[in-house]
Amino acid sequence: MENQSLTQQIGQKLKKLRLENRLSLDQLSERCSVSKPMLAQIERGASNPTVNTLWKIANGLGVSFTAFIDEEQPVIKKVNRFEIEPLIEEGGSMKVVPLFPMEPGKSFETFYIELAPGCNYLSNPHPEGVEEYVFIEEGSMSLEVDTQTFIISHGESLRFTANYPHYYRNTSDQPCKATMIIHYPSPFR
């Protein structure tokens, strides 16, 4: 999928996954709580899905977040996050860069995330058994998981089971920069 924008890659992969699962747009819409017109726009590459929308679709299809990014995986891979097109959450307050998408035979994916000051992002529950590992590189964030709230700052990390709603909040006046690993139970694709 060289020379395509991330939006086009996501659209093509979404359509492929939907057809592999023998789902109509209506059926997928019902499964993931994303409207049929929005799904059609994403498939055509006419709409850039938000992070939240992409999570809903991934959960509805039972695939990883990065399943929408087709890449051949070499034995060694060096990435520069500044050269990867980020996914921007509505309003631009959250940037997600897929550093290492899930590969066949592996059960994790790695992201760089950046929360602008004042960012409040709700992540819907992931499937049972999914865990998130968050490593703060710069700044701090408040992370609410189920009914517990944790403040994590530069040099600190947090691991949690992600099958609860969880909120990422940057209540400071500085950006929060972090690396995140999402671990999936087997089998996942």
Summary of the structure (lengths in Angstrom):
residues: 189
radius of gyration: 16.2
end to end distance: 18.5
largest distance: 47.1
contacts: 553
relative contact order: 0.15
helix: 28%
strand: 31%
